[in-house]
Structure formats: C-alpha cells, structure tokens
C-alpha cells in the first residue's frame, strides 16, 4: 500500500502556542484512519494544513504525494471534506445545492447524487437553513460523496448528533466510499472503533502512536493482581505500565505492551506468587482515557 497523506516534521505555532510539534504521520491509501486525542491536541490544525486552509510554520504536509500548499483545483475535486462546522448556503434548497455543486466536479455522478438524497432521506425542496443539524451533516456528506472522491476527510462529523444519525452517517460513508481513503477526526471513540482500520493518537501536538487498530487493541490490557502477601517495599514500575494503583492486597495497572508470557513473568518477578491475576481487553475509549490521564500526570 502507498501513502496518500504524509506529514514530515509538521509544526504549527500560533504566537506562543505550539499546536503541532514536528508531527510525522502517514495515512495509507484505502485505509480508514482515525485521528483521536483530547481537545486542543492538534487534530483540526493537522487537517486544515493538509487541506491548505492554514500554512505550516515548519515542515511539510503532502496529499497525493504533493505538497499540500501546491494542490491544484483538480486535486481538490478528488477530496471530499465534511466538518462539524460545515458552512453551506442556507438560502439554497438541498436539490439546488447539489445541482450548484455539479459544475465544480468533473466526476459528479447525477444518479449517485440522487441516490444519496434518497438514502439519507433528505427533502430536496427544503432550504438548508431549515434543516436540523443532523440533516445538514447528511447534506454535507451527500455533496462530498456524489463525485466519488479519492480521499474523504471528516473533521469531528459526529459532534452533537444522536445515535441513529451517527449510524446512518457511518453506514453511508462505508457504503459509498469503496476504494477511497478516509481520514476521520472524532471524539466519538466507540464509533471510530467500529470501522477504523488504523488509529493515530495525538496529544499536545505530538503523535504518541500510529498503528493498525488490531495491533493497538492487542497490546493494551487492564491488569489486576490479588497479592498473596502484602507489599513490603515501594515498587519500581515498568515504563509500559500506566495508571498504577496499589493497596496492601491488590495492584492494578494498564500494560501498554501486553504480552501474555512476558507480562505474567514480570508480575511474578515484582510481586511473587499471586492469588489471582486478571487480564482484561480494553475498548478504544478506555485506552484513550488511560493515555489522557497518563499525559496529565506527566505534564
């Protein structure tokens, strides 16, 4: 697989604030890449630089193998972009909006556009300003899928949406985006987990990790150890163990580099025999919270 997006030492400063700090990220073609992280981590800044809405302070962002600052009009006709703050002409009806956009996209598919309106149950004759937030997001997505973009960029698309609308948007993207690459920034971790193939965790402008979803969930485990004997001295915790807690009888931690044989051996080395060792897999949200807490403690 080749990369369709790449950042190299990408840095963005706003006066004294460092929004991105030498970010190196690769998004492979045909992947669904979830960019997650706490508020202010730099997710939207990254996307705006990739889309040439903002200029980097240092480094480079590449789209389709080209510097994002030199993307051509034709390049943008291959990108579908949907944001939580999407601006659309409120005076236009949904149908007129779709017809208006057709002239800007050589690959606009009239039949596909009509089918997207039907699939998302969008009223063609209703003005955009009279649509609910969820319906506006559907209209934005429909307008971005009608020309079969090579790259789909979704910046916090689920914010403020109820569960049904979120499911409809996800289904629409997955059904209509065959062959495309998707970059999605979202706080809705349970939804991202349900369809992302790759995950990048951004915190304070630094990419903490970027890997396949399957690899990520395989290496994180919540561990609880019920001790056979009370702890007699302070523990020197392994670097891969986060959010450690201990009492006289129980030790809890998250192992970020879990390996069944190695982790159990390390537990026995540190604590001796144990009454019980409980090992539990973690959903993406729990991984996110663990990393966020660890980041605050280290700050």
TIKOLFI-352278 format. One record per residue (C-alpha): residue number from 1; x, z, y. Coordinates in nm, 3 decimals, decimal comma, m for minus. Layout:
// residues N
NUM:X:Z:Y $
...
***
This chain:
// residues 299
1:0,000:0,000:0,000 $
2:0,118:m0,079:0,352 $
3:0,061:0,141:0,655 $
4:m0,197:0,036:0,911 $
5:m0,127:0,322:1,155 $
6:0,206:0,487:1,226 $
7:0,337:0,728:1,488 $
8:0,709:0,784:1,540 $
9:0,818:1,093:1,735 $
10:0,495:1,057:1,932 $
11:0,495:1,302:2,223 $
12:0,238:1,362:2,495 $
13:0,269:1,610:2,780 $
14:0,007:1,699:3,038 $
15:0,220:1,862:3,310 $
16:0,349:2,176:3,137 $
17:0,123:2,143:2,833 $
18:0,269:1,983:2,520 $
19:m0,027:1,815:2,347 $
20:0,179:1,626:2,088 $
21:0,532:1,717:1,988 $
22:0,725:1,441:1,806 $
23:0,437:1,353:1,577 $
24:0,526:1,141:1,274 $
25:0,219:1,024:1,085 $
26:0,141:0,734:0,853 $
27:m0,207:0,611:0,755 $
28:m0,206:0,375:0,460 $
29:m0,421:0,065:0,451 $
30:m0,754:0,108:0,267 $
31:m0,727:0,488:0,279 $
32:m0,976:0,734:0,429 $
33:m0,754:0,964:0,634 $
34:m0,895:1,293:0,761 $
35:m0,709:1,433:1,062 $
36:m0,801:1,801:1,086 $
37:m0,686:2,101:1,287 $
38:m0,811:2,366:1,530 $
39:m0,941:2,290:1,879 $
40:m0,660:2,175:2,104 $
41:m0,440:2,071:1,812 $
42:m0,395:1,718:1,949 $
43:m0,633:1,517:1,730 $
44:m0,818:1,336:2,010 $
45:m0,494:1,286:2,202 $
46:m0,347:1,111:1,898 $
47:m0,648:0,884:1,865 $
48:m0,656:0,797:2,236 $
49:m0,291:0,695:2,227 $
50:m0,347:0,486:1,913 $
51:m0,638:0,314:2,090 $
52:m0,422:0,256:2,403 $
53:m0,655:0,469:2,616 $
54:m0,364:0,702:2,701 $
55:0,008:0,631:2,725 $
56:0,260:0,841:2,531 $
57:0,523:1,045:2,713 $
58:0,777:0,965:2,443 $
59:0,783:0,795:2,104 $
60:0,561:0,521:1,971 $
61:0,221:0,463:1,811 $
62:0,166:0,149:1,603 $
63:m0,156:m0,017:1,493 $
64:m0,145:m0,316:1,254 $
65:0,234:m0,296:1,283 $
66:0,232:m0,343:1,662 $
67:0,298:m0,105:1,948 $
68:m0,045:0,028:2,050 $
69:0,043:m0,045:2,415 $
70:0,060:m0,414:2,328 $
71:m0,257:m0,456:2,124 $
72:m0,430:m0,785:2,202 $
73:m0,802:m0,843:2,263 $
74:m0,816:m0,997:1,915 $
75:m0,666:m0,677:1,768 $
76:m0,946:m0,471:1,924 $
77:m1,209:m0,695:1,763 $
78:m1,075:m0,563:1,430 $
79:m1,120:m0,197:1,527 $
80:m1,446:m0,003:1,512 $
81:m1,440:0,313:1,726 $
82:m1,700:0,590:1,733 $
83:m1,663:0,913:1,931 $
84:m1,881:1,222:1,975 $
85:m1,882:1,137:2,349 $
86:m1,957:0,770:2,299 $
87:m2,074:0,604:2,619 $
88:m2,337:0,335:2,581 $
89:m2,559:0,166:2,844 $
90:m2,870:0,382:2,841 $
91:m3,091:0,117:3,002 $
92:m3,042:m0,124:2,711 $
93:m3,268:m0,124:2,410 $
94:m3,099:m0,093:2,071 $
95:m3,169:m0,456:1,990 $
96:m3,041:m0,581:2,328 $
97:m2,729:m0,366:2,292 $
98:m2,645:m0,525:1,957 $
99:m2,715:m0,873:2,095 $
100:m2,499:m0,800:2,400 $
101:m2,201:m0,697:2,186 $
102:m2,218:m1,005:1,965 $
103:m2,041:m1,223:2,222 $
104:m1,732:m0,998:2,220 $
105:m1,668:m1,013:1,845 $
106:m1,591:m1,346:1,676 $
107:m1,666:m1,197:1,334 $
108:m2,003:m1,048:1,433 $
109:m2,244:m1,077:1,140 $
110:m2,603:m1,113:1,262 $
111:m2,756:m1,043:0,922 $
112:m2,535:m0,738:0,876 $
113:m2,630:m0,606:1,221 $
114:m2,997:m0,644:1,136 $
115:m2,947:m0,467:0,804 $
116:m2,760:m0,178:0,972 $
117:m3,052:m0,121:1,211 $
118:m3,285:m0,111:0,914 $
119:m3,056:0,116:0,710 $
120:m3,016:0,367:0,994 $
121:m3,386:0,341:1,084 $
122:m3,302:0,255:1,445 $
123:m3,601:0,141:1,657 $
124:m3,491:m0,196:1,805 $
125:m3,716:m0,175:2,111 $
126:m3,624:0,180:2,217 $
127:m3,384:0,233:2,507 $
128:m3,060:0,403:2,418 $
129:m3,114:0,682:2,672 $
130:m3,434:0,777:2,488 $
131:m3,257:0,820:2,153 $
132:m3,168:1,160:2,012 $
133:m2,801:1,248:1,978 $
134:m2,811:1,167:1,608 $
135:m2,976:0,831:1,669 $
136:m2,721:0,744:1,938 $
137:m2,441:0,815:1,692 $
138:m2,613:0,590:1,440 $
139:m2,640:0,315:1,703 $
140:m2,271:0,353:1,788 $
141:m2,178:0,333:1,422 $
142:m2,401:0,032:1,358 $
143:m2,246:m0,152:1,652 $
144:m1,898:m0,075:1,516 $
145:m1,967:m0,193:1,161 $
146:m2,152:m0,519:1,237 $
147:m1,831:m0,721:1,275 $
148:m1,659:m0,586:0,960 $
149:m1,362:m0,417:1,131 $
150:m1,034:m0,380:0,950 $
151:m0,989:m0,029:1,095 $
152:m1,262:0,228:1,165 $
153:m1,174:0,523:1,391 $
154:m1,419:0,815:1,403 $
155:m1,342:1,092:1,654 $
156:m1,550:1,404:1,577 $
157:m1,852:1,194:1,474 $
158:m2,048:1,482:1,316 $
159:m2,047:1,728:1,608 $
160:m2,398:1,854:1,685 $
161:m2,564:1,661:1,401 $
162:m2,794:1,810:1,139 $
163:m2,704:1,783:0,770 $
164:m2,937:1,490:0,700 $
165:m2,798:1,275:0,981 $
166:m2,441:1,360:0,877 $
167:m2,515:1,248:0,522 $
168:m2,672:0,926:0,648 $
169:m2,370:0,851:0,865 $
170:m2,126:0,917:0,581 $
171:m2,326:0,703:0,341 $
172:m2,343:0,426:0,598 $
173:m1,969:0,429:0,657 $
174:m1,881:0,429:0,288 $
175:m2,133:0,158:0,200 $
176:m2,040:m0,074:0,486 $
177:m1,667:m0,014:0,519 $
178:m1,546:m0,162:0,192 $
179:m1,192:m0,290:0,237 $
180:m1,145:m0,112:0,570 $
181:m0,917:0,177:0,661 $
182:m1,087:0,485:0,806 $
183:m0,929:0,745:1,033 $
184:m1,160:1,038:1,094 $
185:m1,103:1,344:1,311 $
186:m1,354:1,617:1,238 $
187:m1,420:1,991:1,234 $
188:m1,682:1,939:0,965 $
189:m1,437:2,007:0,685 $
190:m1,686:2,011:0,399 $
191:m1,795:1,659:0,490 $
192:m1,440:1,530:0,529 $
193:m1,350:1,682:0,193 $
194:m1,633:1,491:0,027 $
195:m1,488:1,148:0,098 $
196:m1,134:1,159:0,245 $
197:m0,853:1,028:0,027 $
198:m0,576:1,170:0,250 $
199:m0,551:1,470:0,483 $
200:m0,327:1,548:0,779 $
201:m0,324:1,897:0,930 $
202:m0,235:1,904:1,300 $
203:m0,162:2,230:1,482 $
204:m0,021:2,272:1,835 $
205:0,081:1,907:1,837 $
206:0,277:1,932:1,511 $
207:0,174:1,766:1,185 $
208:0,205:2,050:0,936 $
209:0,145:1,828:0,636 $
210:0,008:1,487:0,543 $
211:m0,080:1,411:0,183 $
212:m0,336:1,293:m0,066 $
213:m0,642:1,516:m0,093 $
214:m0,592:1,566:m0,466 $
215:m0,234:1,686:m0,411 $
216:m0,345:1,925:m0,138 $
217:m0,619:2,097:m0,335 $
218:m0,391:2,119:m0,639 $
219:m0,122:2,316:m0,458 $
220:m0,338:2,577:m0,279 $
221:m0,467:2,877:m0,475 $
222:m0,607:3,219:m0,385 $
223:m0,433:3,479:m0,600 $
224:m0,547:3,837:m0,662 $
225:m0,329:4,068:m0,867 $
226:m0,457:4,400:m1,001 $
227:m0,144:4,612:m1,044 $
228:m0,063:4,820:m1,348 $
229:0,147:5,057:m1,136 $
230:0,130:5,138:m0,762 $
231:0,381:4,962:m0,538 $
232:0,680:5,183:m0,469 $
233:0,859:4,979:m0,201 $
234:0,789:4,703:0,054 $
235:0,769:4,350:m0,082 $
236:0,977:4,055:0,039 $
237:0,708:3,790:0,022 $
238:0,792:3,433:m0,083 $
239:0,771:3,188:0,207 $
240:0,499:2,986:0,031 $
241:0,265:3,288:0,015 $
242:0,036:3,322:0,317 $
243:m0,214:3,583:0,439 $
244:m0,071:3,850:0,213 $
245:m0,267:4,173:0,170 $
246:m0,181:4,475:m0,038 $
247:m0,307:4,816:m0,132 $
248:m0,181:5,058:m0,391 $
249:m0,374:4,881:m0,666 $
250:m0,439:4,523:m0,551 $
251:m0,236:4,240:m0,397 $
252:m0,394:3,925:m0,251 $
253:m0,234:3,610:m0,111 $
254:m0,264:3,234:m0,087 $
255:0,002:3,034:m0,267 $
256:0,060:2,706:m0,082 $
257:0,289:2,564:m0,351 $
258:0,099:2,672:m0,660 $
259:0,248:2,600:m0,999 $
260:0,091:2,792:m1,286 $
261:0,411:2,881:m1,469 $
262:0,628:2,944:m1,161 $
263:0,365:3,143:m0,970 $
264:0,282:3,373:m1,261 $
265:0,652:3,429:m1,327 $
266:0,703:3,521:m0,959 $
267:0,412:3,766:m0,971 $
268:0,562:3,940:m1,273 $
269:0,907:3,946:m1,111 $
270:0,773:4,115:m0,796 $
271:0,508:4,342:m0,942 $
272:0,596:4,388:m1,308 $
273:0,311:4,396:m1,555 $
274:m0,037:4,347:m1,410 $
275:m0,378:4,443:m1,538 $
276:m0,521:4,113:m1,418 $
277:m0,414:3,800:m1,231 $
278:m0,699:3,599:m1,081 $
279:m0,628:3,240:m0,973 $
280:m0,898:3,053:m0,774 $
281:m0,902:2,699:m0,632 $
282:m0,981:2,662:m0,262 $
283:m1,210:2,423:m0,074 $
284:m1,069:2,244:0,229 $
285:m1,240:2,484:0,470 $
286:m1,069:2,785:0,308 $
287:m0,733:2,605:0,323 $
288:m0,794:2,525:0,691 $
289:m0,880:2,890:0,772 $
290:m0,573:3,014:0,583 $
291:m0,341:2,785:0,778 $
292:m0,509:2,864:1,111 $
293:m0,471:3,241:1,052 $
294:m0,110:3,200:0,946 $
295:m0,044:2,992:1,258 $
296:m0,185:3,263:1,486 $
297:0,027:3,530:1,321 $
298:0,340:3,319:1,364 $
299:0,264:3,240:1,730 $
***
